Amino acid sequence: MFALGTYSAAIFLGSPLLLGAVGAFLFNRQEHASFGKTLSVTFLSLLLFAGLLLVLAFEGAVCIAMALPLACLLAIPGALVGWTIAQRTSVPASHAGYALLALPALAGIEGTQDQSFGGEVVTTVEIDAPADVVWEHVVSFSELPAPNRLVFELGIAYPVRAVIDGVGVGAVRRCEFSTGAFVEPITHWEPGRRLAFDVAEQPPPMEEWSFYAEIDAPHLDGYLRCLRGEFRLVPLGDGRTRLEGSTWYELDMQPGPYWKLWTDALLHSIHERVLEHIAREAERSRR
């Protein structure tokens, strides 16, 4: 992944499969062990490999923890294949090295193709205040309190405040995060109804937890791209408003469905932090 500059399916799916297969094969070459014991050794190998990535500053603890459930799941069939081959054949141990050569080859082929995918994440909140009051706190909002969710304490970037320079389409909104600022040129301005913007600049998505003050994990640079965002205000009657927040993004990490689960959940957490703050401020203003 570091040499090829890609987070491909071959890396995330192939690595634990091959590690499980090769490790189980080599472990059973001299003396056949039970599959349960072989699987224990396989999981231990994965943990040691994860620890090596952390110690060598290739990755941070949070992203390793997110990848580990998938790696453990995929290592099981790999270990079964390696265990079966060792139990039933007399293939030389040196042949295990040939299997490892397939991984960079597959990753190289996959790296020549566009693997990006994207989506929209929508989060809503109902506010006990009319739309015109809510709008004032959507355009820009005061500093948020310190985060109280574990996901942000682990290093995921979180919003701090938002300010705007100008009024209407063409104005530039800056949403300050813990890692820097999103620069958001306004593309749609409909007071009390809808605010839409592109994302011209964005900060790193997180600060990786590590033994070191700073690490250069590749996924922190351009693999998650927020494209645009939007707030929609829907009057509900009785002076209440439904506020909807959307973010459209692209991600260059495979396997897409797995990482989409994490990305959507994290974006929902960020949305909720902002929307809940806007709701508190709008309801306080109404009083």
C-alpha positions as CSV (number, residue, x, y, z in Angstrom):
1,M,0.0,0.0,0.0
2,F,2.9,2.4,0.8
3,A,4.9,1.7,-2.4
4,L,1.8,1.6,-4.7
5,G,0.1,4.6,-3.0
6,T,-3.3,2.8,-2.9
7,Y,-5.7,1.3,-0.4
8,S,-7.0,-1.4,-2.7
9,A,-9.2,-4.4,-2.2
10,A,-6.1,-6.5,-3.0
11,I,-4.4,-5.0,0.1
12,F,-7.3,-5.2,2.5
13,L,-8.7,-8.5,1.4
14,G,-5.6,-10.2,0.1
15,S,-3.3,-9.4,3.0
16,P,-5.2,-11.2,5.8
17,L,-6.1,-14.1,3.5
18,L,-2.5,-14.6,2.5
19,L,-1.2,-14.0,6.0
20,G,-3.6,-16.6,7.3
21,A,-2.8,-19.1,4.6
22,V,1.0,-18.8,4.6
23,G,1.2,-18.6,8.4
24,A,-1.1,-21.7,8.9
25,F,0.8,-23.6,6.2
26,L,4.3,-22.9,7.8
27,F,3.0,-23.6,11.3
28,N,1.8,-27.1,10.3
29,R,4.8,-28.1,8.1
30,Q,6.8,-29.8,10.8
31,E,4.1,-31.0,13.2
32,H,0.4,-31.0,12.4
33,A,-1.7,-29.0,14.9
34,S,-5.4,-28.7,15.4
35,F,-7.2,-26.1,13.4
36,G,-8.2,-24.3,16.6
37,K,-4.5,-24.0,17.6
38,T,-3.6,-22.9,14.1
39,L,-6.3,-20.2,14.2
40,S,-5.0,-18.9,17.5
41,V,-1.5,-18.5,16.0
42,T,-3.1,-16.8,12.9
43,F,-4.8,-14.2,15.1
44,L,-1.7,-13.7,17.1
45,S,0.2,-13.1,13.8
46,L,-2.3,-10.5,12.8
47,L,-2.0,-8.7,16.1
48,L,1.8,-8.7,15.9
49,F,1.6,-7.3,12.3
50,A,-0.8,-4.6,13.5
51,G,1.6,-3.8,16.3
52,L,4.5,-3.6,13.8
53,L,2.5,-1.0,11.7
54,L,2.0,1.0,14.8
55,V,5.5,0.9,16.1
56,L,7.0,1.7,12.6
57,A,4.6,4.7,12.3
58,F,3.0,3.3,9.1
59,E,-0.5,3.6,10.6
60,G,-2.2,4.9,13.7
61,A,-4.1,3.0,16.3
62,V,-7.6,4.1,15.3
63,C,-7.4,3.1,11.6
64,I,-5.7,-0.2,12.6
65,A,-8.6,-0.9,15.0
66,M,-11.1,-0.2,12.2
67,A,-9.4,-2.5,9.8
68,L,-8.7,-5.3,12.3
69,P,-12.3,-6.8,12.4
70,L,-12.3,-7.3,8.7
71,A,-8.7,-8.7,8.7
72,C,-9.6,-11.3,11.4
73,L,-12.7,-12.4,9.6
74,L,-10.8,-12.9,6.3
75,A,-7.8,-14.6,8.0
76,I,-10.1,-17.5,9.0
77,P,-10.6,-19.0,5.5
78,G,-7.0,-18.2,4.7
79,A,-5.9,-20.2,7.7
80,L,-8.2,-23.0,6.7
81,V,-6.6,-23.2,3.2
82,G,-3.1,-23.2,4.6
83,W,-3.9,-25.7,7.3
84,T,-5.5,-28.1,4.8
85,I,-2.6,-27.9,2.3
86,A,-0.1,-28.6,5.1
87,Q,-2.2,-31.5,6.4
88,R,-2.7,-33.2,3.1
89,T,0.2,-32.5,0.9
90,S,4.0,-32.3,1.0
91,V,4.4,-29.0,-0.8
92,P,7.9,-27.4,0.0
93,A,7.8,-24.6,2.4
94,S,9.6,-22.4,0.0
95,H,6.5,-22.4,-2.2
96,A,4.7,-20.2,0.4
97,G,6.8,-17.3,-0.8
98,Y,5.4,-17.6,-4.3
99,A,1.9,-16.9,-2.9
100,L,3.1,-13.7,-1.4
101,L,4.2,-12.4,-4.8
102,A,0.6,-12.4,-6.0
103,L,-0.3,-9.6,-3.6
104,P,1.7,-6.7,-5.1
105,A,0.9,-8.0,-8.6
106,L,-2.9,-7.8,-7.9
107,A,-2.6,-4.5,-6.1
108,G,-0.6,-3.1,-9.0
109,I,-3.3,-4.1,-11.5
110,E,-6.1,-2.8,-9.4
111,G,-4.2,0.4,-8.8
112,T,-4.5,1.2,-12.5
113,Q,-8.3,1.4,-12.2
114,D,-10.5,4.1,-10.7
115,Q,-11.6,2.6,-7.3
116,S,-13.2,5.7,-5.9
117,F,-16.9,5.6,-4.7
118,G,-19.0,8.1,-3.0
119,G,-22.4,8.9,-1.4
120,E,-24.5,11.3,0.5
121,V,-24.9,11.3,4.2
122,V,-28.1,12.9,5.6
123,T,-28.7,13.7,9.3
124,T,-31.8,15.5,10.6
125,V,-32.9,17.1,13.8
126,E,-36.2,18.8,14.9
127,I,-35.9,22.2,16.5
128,D,-38.4,24.1,18.6
129,A,-37.8,27.4,16.8
130,P,-39.1,28.9,13.5
131,A,-37.0,28.6,10.3
132,D,-35.9,32.2,10.2
133,V,-34.4,31.9,13.7
134,V,-32.7,28.6,12.8
135,W,-31.3,30.1,9.6
136,E,-29.3,32.7,11.6
137,H,-27.4,29.8,13.3
138,V,-27.0,27.8,10.2
139,V,-25.1,30.4,8.2
140,S,-22.6,30.8,11.0
141,F,-22.5,29.4,14.5
142,S,-20.7,30.2,17.8
143,E,-18.0,28.0,19.3
144,L,-19.1,24.5,20.2
145,P,-18.4,23.0,23.6
146,A,-15.7,20.5,24.0
147,P,-16.7,17.1,22.5
148,N,-18.0,14.4,24.8
149,R,-18.0,11.5,22.4
150,L,-15.3,8.9,22.4
151,V,-15.0,9.0,18.6
152,F,-13.7,12.6,18.7
153,E,-11.5,12.0,21.7
154,L,-9.8,9.3,19.7
155,G,-8.7,11.8,17.0
156,I,-11.5,12.1,14.5
157,A,-11.8,15.7,13.3
158,Y,-14.7,17.6,14.9
159,P,-16.3,21.0,14.1
160,V,-15.4,23.9,16.4
161,R,-17.1,27.0,14.9
162,A,-18.3,28.4,11.6
163,V,-17.9,32.0,10.2
164,I,-19.0,33.5,6.9
165,D,-17.5,36.3,4.8
166,G,-20.2,37.9,2.7
167,V,-23.9,37.3,2.1
168,G,-25.6,35.3,-0.6
169,V,-24.2,33.2,-3.4
170,G,-20.4,33.8,-3.7
171,A,-19.9,34.3,0.0
172,V,-17.3,32.1,1.6
173,R,-18.1,30.1,4.8
174,R,-15.3,28.7,6.9
175,C,-16.1,25.8,9.1
176,E,-13.3,25.4,11.6
177,F,-12.5,21.8,12.7
178,S,-10.0,20.5,15.2
179,T,-7.6,19.8,12.4
180,G,-8.1,22.9,10.3
181,A,-10.7,24.7,8.2
182,F,-13.2,23.7,5.5
183,V,-13.4,26.5,3.0
184,E,-17.0,26.5,1.6
185,P,-18.0,28.8,-1.2
186,I,-21.8,29.3,-1.1
187,T,-23.6,28.0,-4.2
188,H,-27.2,28.4,-3.1
189,W,-28.6,31.0,-0.6
190,E,-32.3,30.8,0.2
191,P,-32.9,32.4,3.7
192,G,-35.0,30.2,5.9
193,R,-35.0,27.4,3.4
194,R,-31.7,26.2,2.0
195,L,-27.9,26.8,2.2
196,A,-25.6,24.9,-0.1
197,F,-21.9,25.1,-0.7
198,D,-19.0,23.4,-2.4
199,V,-15.9,22.3,-0.5
200,A,-12.8,24.1,-1.9
201,E,-10.4,23.1,0.8
202,Q,-10.5,20.6,3.6
203,P,-8.2,19.7,6.5
204,P,-7.1,16.2,7.4
205,P,-10.0,13.9,8.5
206,M,-8.3,13.0,11.8
207,E,-5.3,13.1,14.0
208,E,-4.0,9.6,14.2
209,W,-3.2,8.2,17.7
210,S,0.4,7.0,17.8
211,F,3.5,6.6,19.9
212,Y,5.0,9.5,17.9
213,A,4.1,13.2,17.8
214,E,3.2,13.0,14.1
215,I,2.9,10.2,11.6
216,D,2.5,10.3,7.8
217,A,-0.3,7.8,7.3
218,P,-1.2,7.9,3.5
219,H,-5.0,7.8,4.2
220,L,-4.8,11.3,5.8
221,D,-4.0,12.9,2.5
222,G,-6.7,13.0,-0.2
223,Y,-8.3,9.5,0.2
224,L,-11.5,11.0,1.8
225,R,-12.8,14.0,-0.2
226,C,-15.8,16.0,0.9
227,L,-17.3,17.5,-2.3
228,R,-20.2,19.6,-1.1
229,G,-22.7,20.1,1.6
230,E,-26.2,21.5,2.2
231,F,-28.6,22.6,5.0
232,R,-32.3,22.3,4.3
233,L,-34.9,23.9,6.7
234,V,-38.4,22.5,6.6
235,P,-41.1,24.4,8.6
236,L,-43.2,21.9,10.6
237,G,-45.9,24.2,11.9
238,D,-46.4,25.4,15.5
239,G,-43.1,27.3,15.2
240,R,-40.9,24.2,14.8
241,T,-38.4,23.4,12.1
242,R,-36.8,20.2,10.7
243,L,-33.1,20.9,9.9
244,E,-31.5,18.5,7.5
245,G,-27.7,18.4,6.9
246,S,-26.1,16.6,3.9
247,T,-22.5,15.9,2.9
248,W,-21.5,14.4,-0.4
249,Y,-18.1,12.7,-0.4
250,E,-15.7,10.4,-2.3
251,L,-13.5,7.8,-0.8
252,D,-10.5,6.0,-2.4
253,M,-10.3,3.1,0.0
254,Q,-11.4,-0.5,-0.8
255,P,-13.3,-2.6,-0.1
256,G,-15.9,0.2,-0.5
257,P,-18.9,-1.3,1.3
258,Y,-16.8,-1.9,4.4
259,W,-15.2,1.6,4.6
260,K,-18.5,3.2,3.7
261,L,-20.0,1.9,7.0
262,W,-17.3,3.7,8.9
263,T,-17.3,6.8,6.8
264,D,-21.1,7.2,7.0
265,A,-21.1,6.6,10.8
266,L,-18.4,9.2,11.4
267,L,-20.0,11.8,9.2
268,H,-23.3,11.3,11.0
269,S,-21.5,11.9,14.3
270,I,-20.0,15.2,12.9
271,H,-23.5,16.2,11.6
272,E,-25.1,15.5,14.9
273,R,-22.6,17.6,16.8
274,V,-23.3,20.6,14.5
275,L,-27.1,20.2,14.2
276,E,-27.6,19.7,18.0
277,H,-25.5,22.8,18.6
278,I,-27.6,24.8,16.1
279,A,-30.8,23.5,17.8
280,R,-29.6,24.6,21.2
281,E,-28.6,28.0,20.0
282,A,-31.8,28.5,18.0
283,E,-34.1,27.4,20.9
284,R,-32.2,29.7,23.3
285,S,-32.6,32.6,20.9
286,R,-36.3,32.0,20.6
287,R,-36.7,32.4,24.4
